[in-house]
Amino acid sequence: MICWMWSWNAKLRSCKLRWSDRSTDDLANIYTFIARTNPKNAKQWVEKLRNRARSAANSALIGRVVPELGQADIREVFVDHYRIVYHVEADGISILTVFEGHQLFKL
């Protein structure tokens, strides 16, 4: 996935969106859980989560710092009650995990 973001010296540069193995497993588990009762809704939820991750890649610093960690390069965005935690890198972001917001982030 290629996106665009501004570098510190105000030049437009490309960035990347990466998904960790854990985060892709998280999406699969979310899909499976929701699909038990509503397969169509499960597909829509996963697509919402993917879209929000793409949006975060476009503006990596827009997400808040994960409170459990307090590290400026580990941030999160929300889709309703789901948390998408990502690592800000020089050339984009890496999604670390996706989980329900009532849970604490575990590394």
Helices and strands as residue ranges (DSSP letters): E 2-6, E 12-19, H 21-35, H 39-58, G 60-62, E 64-65, E 74-79, E 82-89, E 92-100
